[in-house]
Amino acid sequence: MFKILKKPLTIFLAVAIFAAGIPFFGMGGFNLIFNNVTADAATKYTTDNFIYTVSGGKATIIGYDGIPLIVTIPSSLEDYSVTAIGEGAFSGKAALLSLSLSDTVETIDDKAFYNCISLRTLSLGGGVRSIGELAFAKCSNLTSVTIPKSVSALGDGAFAFCSSLVGFTVAAANSSFASTGNILFNSSKTSLLAYPASRDGDKFTVPQTVRTIGCYAFSGASKLSEVVLQSNVTSINAYAFAGSSVKTIDMTESTLATVGSYAFEGCTKFSTVTFPGSVSAVGSGALSGCTALTSATLSSRMTVLGDYLFDGCKSLSQISIPSTLKTIGKASFRACSSLTAAAIPDSVTSVGDEAFKDCSSLKTFNLGGGVLSISGDVFEGCAKLEEFKVSKDNYYSASDGVLMNRAKTRLVCYPAGKAATSYVVPSSVTRIGPSAFHGCSKLKGLTVGSTVTTIDSGAVYGCPALTVYCTEGSAAEKYFTANTSGYGTLRVSGTSPAYVVSSVSGKAGDTVSVTVSIENNPGLVAAAFTVKYDATKVSLQSVKGGSVLKGFSYKDSPLSSQCRISFFDDKISKDIKENGVLVTLTFKLLPIFTSGTADVTVTPDKSNTFNVDLDEISLRGSSGKISLGSASSSSGDVNDDGSIDGKDATLLRRYVSGWANITINKSAADVNGDGEIDGKDATILRRYVSGWTGITLK
């Protein structure tokens, strides 16, 4: 057979340079290129589709250039003896059906044949000494494996997740491994290395000789539902039962001391677990993704609850935390959506980031007296959390169910499920921590006083209906002006004149109205400003001037996502000092608006805003938001005409007064959200239309 040996480009260049009489030295630029080529390609060859490197006269296959079906690894390539299959050499070769190795091959590196999903037949040569980690993992059509006598080293998970595998056979002369009942052990049978994923039988009792369950040993075992550990078992290694169909593991007779990381990850049928008192350590993520797990009992010898331990255990409703525990790791109970209550014992000193994140059913949280460190992101996504309870003499405290430090100078977390619709940050608070107000959908109003001097990044997030009230010149004004995402509307009180933009919500296809009002009006005859909006999410349908200023005009520029609005009437001879709605903008939510918010921002034009004496007047700008939500976007639009104005206030007052034949949008009329339509709603709406400061609709 004629073979083409593709030697590196270096050889060709060397010959060409020599023939041309070009010196190898003294040509720095060319010589640099020459050296780069040599370093990159000098030892890569291709013969019969095999890509390989050579070292010490021996070849290591590192890849295959083609679509392999039936592959025989040769004993040599161009007179180089093939002794190794490199890491990932055939990884993901989905067409590979059959594989045979020559006796010269001594080493199969990590993931060499990983995820060769069609591989059915495997013949390991008589010279193989070591098989690397995950070397044949996820070869889902492989049914049997024979370990030759030469193999002395087997990497973790070498045959993990081989879903059709029914048995292992070990050559009688092999001194390192043994097989019994088609299961692979070390030679002394003190370590169970691999249980065939498709082996028959729903119950398995680990032999008395076994002390260690190896890494990936039962990974992907699809027919097994119950495992019994006998008294000699002291350790379960990483990923030992990952992705298996096991429902229960009886550990009561074992002397189990350690459980490795992700040992039971993704065991979706695992319903309950009780770690015996002998267990002192359970690794990170050991039970993560066990979606059917309802209860867990931890050992009293455990001092650390590892990172991600119960991450994604959505059915977990009961957990017994021992009083010896000192540390709760990162994301340890994340997304345990059935957990309704949690009590941290006094022994715990540290709770990791996101430890209870997305525990969507969690209602109460009892914090023990020993905790020295905890942050607001621990409770992100706990939408039903109503209150924190804190034991006496704790480093932390609870004020009206809100978590703070002991001195109540730092607000750590406001429970997202708290029933109150408004909250005033206590005057003792000087700092609001990260994620302190996260996903507080019930909270409509938040007042932050001037005593707060520091607000950490992400302090308020996921609260699109929230109106933040603060004072002019405060740290809160500075923070919320610079960080406009995460909340609805900012209302700044003070003596300075300002524009105020309303926030609304709706769904794709809806038409909503956003108002721009003026407050603390010092007296004007002309005003101008630019309204910038997100034209990728909303389209401006109409702009309607209010009754405060005269000479209304506007120019929409949809390509630049902005609209310029001005008021000028040269017939006005005295300043107008009225507060109220200047303009109502009607937007339509576009079909592609499926997530996030669309900001509506007013930027003042100082040079065209002046009083009767032609003095320029500075007004503070403002931003509002159009967010995705329910029909609450129409709150206040009692007559459903797309605007919130005096007509709505009059119509609501007449309805409340009992006028006959009055038809209103009752959902929009309940502007305070208390479930009733009465004089309170009529008064609030009248004040809102009149431009009163601090008035918001539900």
C-alpha positions as CSV (number, residue, x, y, z in Angstrom):
1,M,0.0,0.0,0.0
2,F,1.3,3.4,-1.0
3,K,1.6,5.7,2.1
4,I,1.9,9.5,2.1
5,L,3.9,10.9,5.0
6,K,3.0,14.5,5.5
7,K,6.2,15.9,7.1
8,P,6.2,19.4,8.6
9,L,6.7,22.4,6.5
10,T,10.0,22.9,8.3
11,I,11.7,20.3,6.1
12,F,10.5,22.0,2.9
13,L,11.7,25.4,4.1
14,A,15.1,24.1,5.2
15,V,15.7,22.5,1.8
16,A,14.6,25.6,-0.1
17,I,16.7,27.9,2.0
18,F,19.8,25.7,1.6
19,A,19.3,25.4,-2.2
20,A,19.0,29.2,-2.5
21,G,22.1,29.8,-0.6
22,I,20.3,32.0,2.0
23,P,22.2,32.1,5.3
24,F,20.4,30.8,8.3
25,F,21.7,33.6,10.4
26,G,21.8,37.3,9.9
27,M,18.2,37.5,8.6
28,G,16.3,38.2,11.8
29,G,12.9,38.7,10.3
30,F,12.9,35.5,8.2
31,N,14.6,33.5,10.9
32,L,11.8,34.4,13.4
33,I,9.1,33.0,11.0
34,F,11.2,29.9,10.5
35,N,11.5,29.3,14.2
36,N,7.7,29.8,14.7
37,V,6.9,27.1,12.1
38,T,9.3,24.7,13.6
39,A,7.9,25.1,17.2
40,D,4.4,24.7,16.1
41,A,4.5,21.9,13.6
42,A,7.8,20.0,13.9
43,T,6.5,16.8,15.5
44,K,3.0,16.4,14.0
45,Y,2.5,13.8,11.3
46,T,-0.4,12.2,9.4
47,T,-0.4,8.7,8.0
48,D,-3.5,6.8,6.9
49,N,-5.7,9.4,8.6
50,F,-3.9,8.9,12.0
51,I,-2.5,12.2,13.4
52,Y,0.4,11.5,15.7
53,T,3.5,12.9,17.4
54,V,6.9,11.2,17.8
55,S,9.1,11.3,20.9
56,G,12.0,9.0,21.5
57,G,11.3,7.1,18.4
58,K,7.7,6.2,19.6
59,A,4.4,7.4,18.2
60,T,1.4,8.8,20.1
61,I,-1.8,9.0,18.2
62,I,-3.4,12.4,19.0
63,G,-6.3,12.5,16.5
64,Y,-7.9,11.0,13.4
65,D,-8.5,12.9,10.2
66,G,-11.6,11.4,8.8
67,I,-14.8,9.5,9.8
68,P,-13.7,6.3,11.5
69,L,-16.1,3.3,11.3
70,I,-13.9,0.2,12.0
71,V,-10.5,1.2,13.4
72,T,-7.5,-0.9,14.1
73,I,-4.7,0.9,15.8
74,P,-1.5,-0.3,14.0
75,S,1.6,-1.4,15.7
76,S,3.6,1.2,13.8
77,L,3.3,4.3,11.7
78,E,6.2,5.0,9.3
79,D,8.5,2.8,11.3
80,Y,7.5,4.5,14.6
81,S,6.1,2.1,17.1
82,V,2.7,3.2,18.3
83,T,2.7,3.1,22.1
84,A,0.0,5.5,23.2
85,I,-3.4,7.0,22.4
86,G,-3.3,10.7,23.4
87,E,-5.8,12.6,25.5
88,G,-9.1,13.1,23.6
89,A,-7.7,11.6,20.4
90,F,-11.0,10.0,19.3
91,S,-13.3,11.9,21.6
92,G,-16.7,12.5,20.1
93,K,-16.2,10.3,17.0
94,A,-19.8,9.3,16.7
95,A,-19.3,7.0,13.7
96,L,-16.8,4.7,15.4
97,L,-18.3,1.2,15.6
98,S,-15.4,-1.1,16.3
99,L,-12.0,-0.6,17.9
100,S,-9.0,-2.9,18.1
101,L,-5.6,-2.0,19.6
102,S,-2.3,-3.6,18.6
103,D,-0.1,-5.2,21.3
104,T,2.4,-2.3,21.1
105,V,-0.1,0.2,22.7
106,E,0.8,0.7,26.3
107,T,-1.1,3.8,27.3
108,I,-4.7,5.1,26.7
109,D,-4.8,8.6,27.9
110,D,-7.7,10.5,29.5
111,K,-10.9,10.8,27.4
112,A,-9.2,9.1,24.5
113,F,-12.5,7.6,23.3
114,Y,-14.9,9.7,25.3
115,N,-18.4,9.9,24.0
116,C,-17.9,7.5,21.1
117,I,-21.6,6.8,21.2
118,S,-21.7,4.1,18.5
119,L,-18.8,2.0,19.7
120,R,-20.0,-1.6,20.1
121,T,-16.9,-3.7,20.0
122,L,-13.7,-3.1,21.9
123,S,-10.5,-5.2,21.8
124,L,-7.8,-3.9,24.1
125,G,-4.4,-5.2,23.0
126,G,-2.2,-7.4,25.1
127,G,0.2,-4.6,25.9
128,V,-2.0,-2.0,27.5
129,R,-0.8,-1.0,30.9
130,S,-2.8,2.0,31.8
131,I,-6.2,3.4,30.9
132,G,-6.8,7.1,31.7
133,E,-9.7,8.9,33.4
134,L,-13.0,8.8,31.4
135,A,-11.2,7.1,28.6
136,F,-14.3,5.3,27.3
137,A,-16.9,7.2,29.3
138,K,-20.3,7.7,27.6
139,C,-19.7,5.0,25.0
140,S,-23.4,4.3,25.2
141,N,-23.5,1.2,22.9
142,L,-20.6,-0.6,24.5
143,T,-21.9,-3.9,26.0
144,S,-18.9,-5.7,27.4
145,V,-15.3,-5.0,28.4
146,T,-12.4,-7.5,28.8
147,I,-9.5,-6.2,30.8
148,P,-6.3,-8.0,29.6
149,K,-3.6,-9.2,32.0
150,S,-1.2,-6.3,31.2
151,V,-3.5,-3.6,32.6
152,S,-2.2,-2.4,36.0
153,A,-3.7,1.2,36.2
154,L,-7.3,2.3,35.6
155,G,-8.3,6.0,35.8
156,D,-11.4,7.2,37.5
157,G,-14.5,6.7,35.4
158,A,-12.8,5.0,32.6
159,F,-16.1,3.3,31.7
160,A,-18.5,5.7,33.3
161,F,-22.0,6.2,31.9
162,C,-21.7,3.4,29.4
163,S,-25.4,2.9,29.5
164,S,-25.5,-0.5,27.6
165,L,-22.6,-2.1,29.5
166,V,-23.6,-5.4,31.1
167,G,-20.3,-6.8,32.3
168,F,-16.6,-6.8,32.9
169,T,-14.3,-9.7,32.4
170,V,-10.7,-9.7,33.8
171,A,-8.0,-12.0,32.4
172,A,-7.1,-14.7,34.9
173,A,-3.4,-13.7,34.9
174,N,-4.1,-10.0,35.8
175,S,-2.7,-9.2,39.2
176,S,-4.3,-5.8,39.6
177,F,-8.0,-6.3,39.0
178,A,-10.7,-8.9,39.4
179,S,-14.3,-9.4,38.4
180,T,-17.1,-11.1,40.2
181,G,-20.7,-11.1,38.9
182,N,-19.5,-9.0,36.0
183,I,-18.5,-6.2,38.4
184,L,-15.0,-4.8,38.3
185,F,-12.9,-4.7,41.6
186,N,-9.3,-4.2,42.5
187,S,-7.5,-7.5,43.0
188,S,-8.1,-7.7,46.7
189,K,-11.8,-6.7,46.2
190,T,-11.5,-3.9,48.8
191,S,-12.5,-1.4,46.2
192,L,-15.5,-1.6,43.9
193,L,-14.4,0.1,40.8
194,A,-17.2,-0.2,38.2
195,Y,-20.7,-1.6,38.3
196,P,-22.0,-2.2,34.7
197,A,-24.7,0.4,34.0
198,S,-27.1,-2.1,32.4
199,R,-26.5,-5.0,34.7
200,D,-29.7,-6.9,35.7
201,G,-31.0,-6.7,39.2
202,D,-32.7,-3.9,41.2
203,K,-31.0,-4.6,44.5
204,F,-27.3,-5.0,45.2
205,T,-25.5,-5.7,48.5
206,V,-21.9,-4.5,48.4
207,P,-19.6,-7.5,49.3
208,Q,-18.2,-7.6,52.8
209,T,-14.6,-7.2,51.6
210,V,-15.3,-3.7,50.1
211,R,-14.0,-0.7,51.9
212,T,-14.2,1.9,49.1
213,I,-16.8,2.7,46.5
214,G,-14.7,4.0,43.6
215,C,-15.2,7.2,41.6
216,Y,-18.1,6.8,39.1
217,A,-18.5,3.2,40.2
218,F,-22.3,3.1,39.9
219,S,-22.6,6.1,37.5
220,G,-25.6,5.8,35.2
221,A,-26.7,2.4,36.6
222,S,-30.2,2.3,35.1
223,K,-31.7,-0.9,36.5
224,L,-30.5,-0.6,40.1
225,S,-32.9,0.8,42.8
226,E,-31.5,-0.3,46.1
227,V,-27.9,-0.5,47.4
228,V,-26.9,-1.9,50.8
229,L,-23.5,-1.0,52.3
230,Q,-22.0,-3.5,54.7
231,S,-19.9,-2.7,57.7
232,N,-16.5,-2.4,56.1
233,V,-17.4,0.4,53.7
234,T,-15.7,3.6,54.9
235,S,-15.7,5.8,51.8
236,I,-17.9,6.7,48.8
237,N,-15.8,8.5,46.3
238,A,-16.7,11.3,43.9
239,Y,-19.5,10.7,41.4
240,A,-19.9,7.2,42.7
241,F,-23.7,7.0,42.1
242,A,-24.0,10.0,39.8
243,G,-26.9,9.8,37.3
244,S,-28.0,6.4,38.5
245,S,-31.6,5.2,39.1
246,V,-30.9,4.3,42.8
247,K,-33.8,5.2,45.1
248,T,-32.4,4.2,48.5
249,I,-29.0,3.4,50.0
250,D,-28.9,1.6,53.2
251,M,-25.9,2.9,55.2
252,T,-27.0,1.8,58.7
253,E,-24.5,-1.1,59.0
254,S,-21.6,0.7,57.4
255,T,-18.7,2.6,59.1
256,L,-18.9,5.2,56.4
257,A,-16.6,8.2,57.2
258,T,-16.5,10.2,53.9
259,V,-18.7,10.9,50.9
260,G,-17.0,12.4,47.9
261,S,-18.0,15.4,45.8
262,Y,-21.1,14.9,43.6
263,A,-21.3,11.3,44.8
264,F,-25.1,11.2,44.2
265,E,-25.4,14.0,41.7
266,G,-28.5,13.7,39.5
267,C,-29.9,10.6,41.2
268,T,-33.4,11.8,40.3
269,K,-35.2,8.8,42.0
270,F,-33.3,9.2,45.3
271,S,-36.1,9.9,47.9
272,T,-34.4,10.0,51.3
273,V,-31.0,9.9,52.9
274,T,-29.7,9.4,56.4
275,F,-26.0,9.7,56.9
276,P,-24.8,7.5,59.8
277,G,-23.1,9.0,62.8
278,S,-19.7,7.8,61.5
279,V,-19.7,10.3,58.6
280,S,-17.5,13.3,59.2
281,A,-17.3,14.8,55.7
282,V,-19.6,15.1,52.7
283,G,-18.2,16.7,49.6
284,S,-19.4,19.5,47.5
285,G,-22.6,18.8,45.4
286,A,-22.9,15.3,46.8
287,L,-26.7,15.4,46.5
288,S,-27.1,18.1,43.9
289,G,-29.9,17.5,41.4
290,C,-31.6,14.8,43.4
291,T,-35.0,16.2,42.4
292,A,-37.0,13.5,44.3
293,L,-35.2,13.8,47.6
294,T,-37.7,14.8,50.3
295,S,-35.7,14.6,53.5
296,A,-32.1,14.4,54.7
297,T,-30.5,13.7,58.0
298,L,-26.9,14.7,58.5
299,S,-24.4,13.2,60.8
300,S,-23.6,14.8,64.2
301,R,-19.9,14.6,63.3
302,M,-20.2,16.9,60.4
303,T,-18.8,20.4,60.9
304,V,-19.0,21.6,57.3
305,L,-22.0,21.5,54.9
306,G,-20.3,21.6,51.5
307,D,-20.9,23.9,48.6
308,Y,-23.8,23.0,46.4
309,L,-24.7,20.0,48.6
310,F,-28.4,20.1,48.1
311,D,-28.4,22.4,45.0
312,G,-31.5,21.8,42.9
313,C,-33.2,19.3,45.3
314,K,-36.6,20.7,44.5
315,S,-38.6,18.2,46.6
316,L,-36.6,18.6,49.8
317,S,-39.0,19.8,52.5
318,Q,-37.2,18.6,55.6
319,I,-33.6,18.9,56.7
320,S,-32.1,18.1,60.1
321,I,-29.0,20.2,60.6
322,P,-26.8,19.0,63.5
323,S,-25.8,21.3,66.3
324,T,-22.1,20.6,65.5
325,L,-22.2,22.3,62.1
326,K,-20.0,25.4,61.8
327,T,-20.2,26.2,58.1
328,I,-22.9,26.2,55.5
329,G,-21.3,26.3,52.1
330,K,-22.0,28.3,48.9
331,A,-25.4,27.5,47.2
332,S,-25.8,24.5,49.5
333,F,-29.6,24.7,49.5
334,R,-30.1,26.7,46.3
335,A,-33.3,26.0,44.4
336,C,-34.7,23.7,47.1
337,S,-38.2,25.0,46.1
338,S,-40.2,22.8,48.6
339,L,-38.3,24.0,51.7
340,T,-40.7,26.2,53.7
341,A,-38.6,26.9,56.8
342,A,-35.0,26.9,57.8
343,A,-33.4,27.1,61.3
344,I,-29.7,27.7,61.6
345,P,-28.2,26.4,64.9
346,D,-26.1,28.5,67.1
347,S,-23.0,26.5,66.2
348,V,-22.9,27.9,62.6
349,T,-20.6,30.8,62.2
350,S,-20.7,31.3,58.4
351,V,-23.4,31.0,55.7
352,G,-22.0,31.0,52.1
353,D,-23.2,33.1,49.2
354,E,-26.5,32.0,47.6
355,A,-26.9,29.3,50.2
356,F,-30.8,29.6,50.1
357,K,-31.1,31.3,46.7
358,D,-34.3,30.5,44.8
359,C,-35.9,28.6,47.7
360,S,-39.2,29.9,46.4
361,S,-41.4,28.4,49.1
362,L,-39.2,29.5,52.1
363,K,-41.4,31.6,54.4
364,T,-39.4,31.9,57.7
365,F,-35.8,31.9,58.5
366,N,-34.3,31.5,62.0
367,L,-30.8,32.7,62.3
368,G,-28.7,31.2,65.2
369,G,-26.6,33.2,67.5
370,G,-23.2,32.2,66.1
371,V,-23.4,33.5,62.6
372,L,-20.7,36.1,61.9
373,S,-21.1,36.5,58.2
374,I,-24.2,36.5,55.9
375,S,-25.2,38.6,52.9
376,G,-28.4,39.4,51.1
377,D,-27.7,37.3,48.1
378,V,-28.2,34.2,50.3
379,F,-31.9,34.8,49.9
380,E,-32.2,35.9,46.3
381,G,-35.3,34.4,44.7
382,C,-37.0,33.6,48.0
383,A,-40.2,35.2,46.8
384,K,-42.3,33.9,49.8
385,L,-39.9,34.8,52.6
386,E,-42.0,36.8,55.1
387,E,-39.7,37.3,58.0
388,F,-36.4,36.7,59.7
389,K,-36.2,35.6,63.3
390,V,-32.9,36.1,65.1
391,S,-31.9,34.7,68.5
392,K,-30.7,37.0,71.3
393,D,-27.1,38.1,71.5
394,N,-26.6,37.5,67.8
395,Y,-24.3,39.5,65.6
396,Y,-27.4,40.2,63.6
397,S,-30.9,41.4,64.5
398,A,-34.4,41.5,63.1
399,S,-36.4,44.6,63.0
400,D,-40.0,44.1,61.9
401,G,-38.9,40.9,60.2
402,V,-36.1,42.6,58.3
403,L,-32.5,41.3,58.7
404,M,-30.0,43.8,60.0
405,N,-26.7,43.8,61.9
406,R,-27.0,44.1,65.7
407,A,-26.5,47.8,65.8
408,K,-29.2,48.2,63.1
409,T,-26.8,50.4,61.0
410,R,-26.7,48.0,58.1
411,L,-29.8,46.5,56.3
412,V,-28.8,43.1,55.2
413,C,-32.0,41.7,53.6
414,Y,-35.7,42.7,53.3
415,P,-37.8,39.5,53.0
416,A,-39.3,39.5,49.5
417,G,-42.6,37.9,50.6
418,K,-43.3,40.4,53.3
419,A,-46.9,41.5,53.0
420,A,-46.3,45.3,53.4
421,T,-46.5,47.4,50.2
422,S,-44.3,50.2,51.6
423,Y,-41.2,50.4,53.7
424,V,-39.3,53.2,55.3
425,V,-35.7,52.5,56.0
426,P,-35.1,53.2,59.7
427,S,-33.1,56.3,60.5
428,S,-30.5,54.2,62.3
429,V,-29.5,52.5,59.0
430,T,-26.4,54.0,57.3
431,R,-25.8,51.2,54.8
432,I,-27.9,49.0,52.5
433,G,-26.1,45.8,51.6
434,P,-26.0,44.0,48.3
435,S,-29.2,42.2,47.2
436,A,-31.0,43.7,50.3
437,F,-34.1,44.3,48.2
438,H,-34.2,41.6,45.6
439,G,-37.4,40.5,43.9
440,C,-39.6,42.3,46.3
441,S,-42.7,42.2,44.0
442,K,-45.1,43.2,46.8
443,L,-43.2,46.3,47.7
444,K,-44.5,49.3,45.9
445,G,-42.9,52.1,47.9
446,L,-39.4,52.4,49.4
447,T,-38.3,55.5,51.3
448,V,-34.6,55.9,51.9
449,G,-33.7,58.8,54.2
450,S,-30.6,61.0,54.2
451,T,-29.0,58.9,57.0
452,V,-28.2,56.2,54.5
453,T,-24.7,57.1,53.2
454,T,-23.8,53.9,51.4
455,I,-25.8,51.7,49.1
456,D,-24.0,48.6,47.8
457,S,-24.1,47.4,44.2
458,G,-27.3,45.5,43.4
459,A,-29.0,46.5,46.6
460,V,-32.3,46.9,44.8
461,Y,-33.0,44.5,41.9
462,G,-35.9,42.7,40.3
463,C,-38.5,45.2,41.7
464,P,-40.0,46.7,38.5
465,A,-43.1,48.1,40.3
466,L,-41.1,49.8,43.1
467,T,-41.1,53.5,43.5
468,V,-38.1,54.8,45.5
469,Y,-38.5,58.0,47.5
470,C,-35.4,59.9,48.6
471,T,-34.4,63.5,49.3
472,E,-32.5,65.8,47.1
473,G,-28.8,65.7,47.4
474,S,-28.8,62.4,49.4
475,A,-26.6,59.4,48.7
476,A,-29.8,57.6,47.7
477,E,-30.5,60.1,45.0
478,K,-26.9,59.7,43.7
479,Y,-27.1,55.9,43.7
480,F,-30.5,55.5,42.1
481,T,-29.9,58.1,39.5
482,A,-26.8,56.3,38.4
483,N,-28.3,52.8,38.7
484,T,-31.7,52.9,36.9
485,S,-32.2,49.2,36.5
486,G,-33.8,47.0,39.1
487,Y,-36.7,49.3,40.2
488,G,-39.5,51.3,38.7
489,T,-39.5,55.0,39.5
490,L,-37.4,57.4,41.4
491,R,-39.1,60.2,43.3
492,V,-36.8,62.9,44.7
493,S,-38.3,65.3,47.2
494,G,-36.8,68.8,47.7
495,T,-37.2,72.4,46.7
496,S,-35.6,72.0,43.3
497,P,-37.9,72.0,40.2
498,A,-38.0,68.6,38.5
499,Y,-39.5,66.5,35.8
500,V,-41.2,63.3,37.0
501,V,-41.7,60.3,34.7
502,S,-44.2,57.6,35.6
503,S,-43.6,53.9,35.3
504,V,-46.1,51.4,33.9
505,S,-46.3,47.7,32.9
506,G,-48.0,45.7,30.3
507,K,-47.5,42.8,27.9
508,A,-46.5,42.6,24.3
509,G,-49.1,44.2,22.1
510,D,-50.5,46.4,24.8
511,T,-50.8,50.2,24.6
512,V,-49.7,52.0,27.8
513,S,-49.5,55.7,28.9
514,V,-46.4,57.3,30.5
515,T,-46.8,60.8,31.9
516,V,-44.2,63.5,32.4
517,S,-45.1,65.9,35.2
518,I,-43.4,69.0,36.7
519,E,-43.0,69.5,40.5
520,N,-41.7,72.4,42.5
521,N,-42.4,74.6,39.5
522,P,-40.6,78.0,40.2
523,G,-42.5,79.8,37.4
524,L,-42.0,79.3,33.7
525,V,-43.2,80.6,30.4
526,A,-41.3,78.1,28.2
527,A,-39.8,74.6,28.7
528,A,-38.2,72.0,26.5
529,F,-36.8,68.5,27.1
530,T,-36.0,65.3,25.2
531,V,-37.7,62.0,26.0
532,K,-35.5,59.0,25.1
533,Y,-37.1,55.6,24.9
534,D,-36.1,52.1,23.8
535,A,-37.4,51.8,20.2
536,T,-36.4,48.1,20.1
537,K,-39.1,47.3,22.6
538,V,-41.7,50.0,22.3
539,S,-43.0,52.4,19.6
540,L,-44.3,55.9,20.3
541,Q,-48.0,56.1,19.2
542,S,-49.0,59.6,20.3
543,V,-48.0,62.6,22.5
544,K,-50.6,64.6,24.2
545,G,-49.9,67.9,25.9
546,G,-51.3,68.7,29.4
547,S,-52.9,71.8,30.7
548,V,-49.9,73.2,32.8
549,L,-48.0,75.0,30.0
550,K,-49.0,76.5,26.7
551,G,-47.6,76.2,23.2
552,F,-47.1,72.5,23.2
553,S,-45.2,70.9,20.2
554,Y,-43.2,67.8,19.7
555,K,-41.0,66.1,17.1
556,D,-40.5,62.3,17.2
557,S,-37.3,60.8,15.9
558,P,-37.9,57.0,16.1
559,L,-34.6,56.2,14.4
560,S,-32.7,57.9,17.2
561,S,-35.3,56.6,19.8
562,Q,-36.2,60.0,21.1
563,C,-38.8,62.7,21.1
564,R,-38.2,66.4,21.6
565,I,-41.0,68.2,23.4
566,S,-41.3,72.0,23.9
567,F,-43.7,74.5,25.3
568,F,-43.6,78.1,24.0
569,D,-46.2,80.8,23.7
570,D,-45.0,84.4,23.2
571,K,-48.4,85.7,24.4
572,I,-47.8,84.5,27.9
573,S,-47.0,87.6,30.1
574,K,-46.5,86.1,33.5
575,D,-44.9,83.0,35.0
576,I,-46.9,79.8,35.3
577,K,-46.2,78.1,38.6
578,E,-48.7,75.2,38.5
579,N,-47.5,71.7,39.1
580,G,-49.0,68.7,37.2
581,V,-48.9,66.6,34.0
582,L,-47.0,68.3,31.2
583,V,-47.4,65.6,28.6
584,T,-48.8,62.0,28.2
585,L,-46.9,59.7,25.9
586,T,-48.7,56.6,24.5
587,F,-46.5,53.6,23.7
588,K,-47.2,50.3,22.1
589,L,-45.2,47.3,23.4
590,L,-43.7,45.5,20.5
591,P,-44.0,41.7,20.0
592,I,-40.2,41.3,20.5
593,F,-40.5,42.9,24.0
594,T,-40.4,39.6,26.0
595,S,-38.0,40.4,28.8
596,G,-36.5,43.2,30.8
597,T,-37.7,46.8,30.9
598,A,-37.8,49.7,28.5
599,D,-36.5,52.9,30.1
600,V,-38.2,56.3,29.4
601,T,-35.8,59.1,30.3
602,V,-36.3,62.9,30.3
603,T,-33.3,65.1,29.7
604,P,-33.9,68.8,30.3
605,D,-33.0,71.5,27.7
606,K,-31.9,74.3,30.0
607,S,-31.3,76.9,27.3
608,N,-34.9,76.7,26.2
609,T,-36.4,76.6,29.6
610,F,-36.9,80.1,31.1
611,N,-39.2,82.4,33.0
612,V,-40.8,85.7,31.9
613,D,-37.6,87.5,32.6
614,L,-35.8,85.1,30.2
615,D,-33.8,83.6,33.1
616,E,-32.8,80.1,32.3
617,I,-34.3,77.6,34.7
618,S,-32.6,74.3,35.7
619,L,-34.9,71.3,36.2
620,R,-33.8,67.9,37.4
621,G,-34.3,65.0,34.8
622,S,-36.0,61.7,35.6
623,S,-36.5,58.2,34.4
624,G,-39.4,55.8,34.3
625,K,-39.8,52.3,33.1
626,I,-42.1,50.2,31.0
627,S,-42.0,46.7,32.3
628,L,-43.6,43.4,31.4
629,G,-46.5,42.6,33.7
630,S,-50.2,42.3,34.0
631,A,-53.0,44.7,33.3
632,S,-51.9,46.8,36.2
633,S,-50.3,49.1,33.5
634,S,-53.8,50.7,33.1
635,S,-54.1,51.7,36.7
636,G,-55.8,55.1,36.8
637,D,-57.0,54.9,33.2
638,V,-60.6,54.6,34.3
639,N,-62.1,55.4,31.0
640,D,-59.7,53.2,28.9
641,D,-58.7,56.0,26.6
642,G,-54.9,55.4,27.0
643,S,-54.4,58.5,29.1
644,I,-54.6,59.3,32.8
645,D,-56.0,62.8,33.3
646,G,-58.8,64.8,34.7
647,K,-61.5,62.9,32.8
648,D,-60.5,59.7,34.8
649,A,-60.5,61.6,38.1
650,T,-63.9,63.0,37.4
651,L,-65.4,59.7,36.2
652,L,-64.1,57.9,39.3
653,R,-65.5,60.5,41.6
654,R,-68.9,60.3,40.0
655,Y,-68.8,56.5,40.2
656,V,-67.9,56.6,43.9
657,S,-70.6,59.2,44.5
658,G,-73.3,56.8,43.1
659,W,-74.0,58.5,39.8
660,A,-76.3,56.4,37.5
661,N,-75.1,54.8,34.2
662,I,-71.4,55.3,35.0
663,T,-69.2,52.6,33.4
664,I,-65.5,52.3,34.4
665,N,-62.6,49.9,34.2
666,K,-62.8,48.6,37.7
667,S,-59.3,47.1,37.7
668,A,-57.9,50.5,36.7
669,A,-60.0,52.3,39.3
670,D,-58.6,50.5,42.3
671,V,-55.5,52.7,42.2
672,N,-54.3,51.9,45.8
673,G,-54.6,48.1,45.2
674,D,-56.7,47.4,48.4
675,G,-59.4,45.5,46.5
676,E,-62.0,48.2,47.0
677,I,-63.2,51.1,44.8
678,D,-64.0,54.0,47.2
679,G,-63.3,57.6,48.1
680,K,-59.6,56.7,48.8
681,D,-59.1,55.8,45.2
682,A,-60.9,58.9,44.0
683,T,-58.7,61.1,46.2
684,I,-55.5,59.5,45.2
685,L,-56.3,59.7,41.5
686,R,-57.2,63.4,41.8
687,R,-54.0,64.2,43.6
688,Y,-52.0,62.2,41.0
689,V,-53.5,64.1,38.1
690,S,-53.0,67.4,40.0
691,G,-49.3,66.6,40.2
692,W,-48.9,66.0,44.0
693,T,-45.5,64.9,45.0
694,G,-45.1,61.3,46.2
695,I,-48.4,60.0,44.7
696,T,-48.2,56.7,42.9
697,L,-50.8,54.3,41.5
698,K,-50.8,50.6,42.2
